[in-house]
Amino acid sequence: IYEPFLLQMGFLDRTSRGRVATPKAYEYFGLPAPGKDRLW
């Protein structure tokens, strides 16, 4: 039920793998985005 709102706000993206959180969502919640500051 929240998905349309989250998509509209730019917090979720539709991909072939399903729904994924966008960098905007990680920034909003103050979390590091996956893949940042990682060596591998």
Secondary structure, 3 states (H helix, E strand, C coil): CCHHHHHHHCCEEEECCEEEECHHHHHHHCCCCCCCCCCC
